[in-house]
Amino acid sequence: MYQRFANRIEGGKVLAADLLKFKDRKDAVVLALPRGGVPVACEVAKALNLPLDIFMVRKLGVPFREELAFGAVASGNVTVLNKSLINTFRIPDSVIKKTLEKEKAELMRREAAYRQDGLQIDLKNKIVIIVDDGIATGASMKAAVVAIRQLDPKQIVVAAPVASQDACTAMQKNTNEQCICTISPEPFRGVGAWYDDFEQTRDAEVCHLLESANQTVVQKHPKHAALH
């Protein structure tokens, strides 16, 4: 029987215990996938004493089943599509195009809202730990991995408190990246099923967590360069 998490904060604390080998690494950073991944990643970054930043990804939801992603878009003009799901649900090209336009616009809005100074931590030659609150189909995480690879990291680690077994297997097989998930329950039933409190994370909460974390990063890691 798998244990449910009380909320994203508890999920982050439990996940951090699975990532302790990265604690205090001078060459490691934590990247959160907003919005739900931010509270989780904040706990991971605090426990591991690592800098925290965000990486923008937007899921492309199947019509009338928004929690199920048929793809994702990410910073760096990256788009990943799940052709199998698109075919299964017979999603027309017009819907795909409309969804892409909508989510790209929201990605740009959040980029401006969360990263007001336009700066991000340099990921070149870094161990990058990408954190989300859960991985269902893996579309959002895969888009993030593809985009982050372009920034020349030394290693990418995918991490979440909960993920489907299929997503974990596919992530390791198709991206060749290390995937660390605290629980991989079957039947999965969706990420939200494994949290008692799965309320939507608000923009204000994201900004507050990032501001708090960034102040800590400046104090503990003054040598981490920031790039536009």
N, C-alpha and C positions, 0 to 999 in steps of 0.2 A: 504494500500500500504506500503510495507516494504522499508526502507531506505537502500541503498547500502553504503558500507564503501569505503572511498577514497583509503585506503591501509591497510596493517596489523597494522601499528602504530595507525591509528585511531580506528581500530577494538579493539586493546588492551586498548586504553583509554576508550572507551565506555563500554567494558566488565568490566573494573576495577570498574566502578560505580555500577555494580551489585554485587560486592564482598566486599563492604566497611566494612561489619561486621567483616571481617578478618584483617582489618588494624591494624598494630602495634602489632599483636599477637606474643608473644615470642615463641609460640609453633607451628607456621605455616611457611610453605615454599611453594614456587612456583616452579613447575617443567615444563619445556618446552619440547614439542615433536619436535625435529629438523626435517626438517629445518624450515618450514613455521611457526611453533609455537613459535619460538624464539623471533622474533620482537614483537609478541602479548604479550607473557609472560613477556618480558622485561618491557613493559609499565605497565602491571599489577603489577609486583614486585615493580616498582618505586612508583606507586600510593599508594600501600598498605604498603610500607616500609617493605618489606619482602625479605629474601634471595632468590636468583634465582639459579637454577641448571637445568640440562638437564636429560632427560631419553630417551634412545635410543629405537626407534620403527621403523620398516620398513613394509610398506604396501605390500601385495602380490596382484598385479594387474591382473585383468581379461585380457587375451590376446586380443589385439586390442582395449581394453577399459581400459587403465591403471588407469584411475581415479576411477574406480569401483573396490573395494577391495574384494577379496574372502577370505582374511585372513590377518594375520600380524604376525611378529616375534618381540620379545622384549628382552632387556637385561635380563639375568637370564635364558637363554635358554627356553623361553616361546614361544609357537606357538599356535595361535588361528585360526581356520578354520571355514568359513561359509559354512556348508554342503549344505544348500539350494541353494546358488548361484553357488556352484560347480556343483550341479546337473542340475540347470537351464541352465547353459552354457556348460554343458557336458565337463568339463575340465578334461582331462586324468591325471592319476597318474604321468605319465612321465613329464608332464608340471608342475604339482604341485611340484614335486621333484626338477626340474631344477630351478624353480622360488625361492623355499626355499633356495637352495644353493647360488644362486646369491644374494638374499637379506641379507642372513646371512653374506656373505662376505662383503657387503657394510656396514652393521651395524658395523662390527668389524673395518672397515676402518674409519668410522666416529667416533667411540668410541676413536680410537687412535688420530685422528685429533683434535677433540673437547676437549678431556679430557687428555691433554698431561701429567698431573701429576698423572693420574690414580685415582684421589680422587673424592669423592662425599659427599654431605651433609648426615649426619646420619638421616634417616627418622623414626627411632623408636620412637613411642609415639608422632609423629608429625601430625598436620593437613596438608595433602598434597593436594595442589591445582594443578591439572594437566591441562595444557593449550595447546590448539592447535588452528590453524587458522580457523578450521571448522571441523564438524563431518558429514560425508556423510553416510556410512554404519555403522560406529562405530567400525570397525574391529581393527584399530590401537589403538584406545582409550581402547577398551576392553582388548587387549593384554597388554597394559601398566598397567591397573588396576590389572590384574591377577598377573603380575610380581611384582608390588609395594606392593601388599598385603603380599608378602613373606618377606618384610622388616619391618613388624610389625608397620605400622602407626596407629595413634589413629583414624584418619578419612581421607577419600578420597573424594575430591570434583572435579568433572569433569567440565571443563569450556571452552567455545568457543564463539566467537562473533556470529557465525551462525551454525546451525545444522538442519538436517531434523527432522521433527516431529517423524518419525518412529525411528530414531536413539536415540533421547532423551527418548522416551518411553521405548525402549528396554534397554537402559543404566540403567535407574532407576529400571526397572523390573528385569533385569537379573543380575545386579551387586549389587543392593541394595545400590548404591552410589548416593549422591546428584549430580544432573546435572543442571548446570546453563548456559543457552544459551541466548544471548541477543535477537536474532530473530530466529524463526523456520518457515520459509516461505514455503508455498505450492502453486503451485508446486515448488519443491526445485531446480532442474536443476543443482546441483553441487555447491561445495563451491566457486569456482572461479567466478561464476555468480553474487556473491554478493559483489565483490570487483572491483572497477574501475581499480586499479593496482594490478595484481596478478602475477607479475613477480616472477620467481623462486628465492628463497633466496639462496645466494651463501655461500660456506664454509667460505670464508674470512669474510663475514658479521656476520655469526654465531660466529666465534672466537672473533671478535671485540666486539660484544654485550656481550658475556659471560665474557670476560676479564674485560670490564668496569663494569659489574654488580658484578663480584666477588670482585673487589676492594672496591666497596661500601659495600658489605656484610661483608668483613673483618673489615671495619671501624665501621659499625653499629651493627654487631652481632658477636663479637669476641669469644663468647662462643659456637657458633655452631661448633660441632666437625666434622671433615672430616674423612671418612672411605674409605679404598680401596674397 
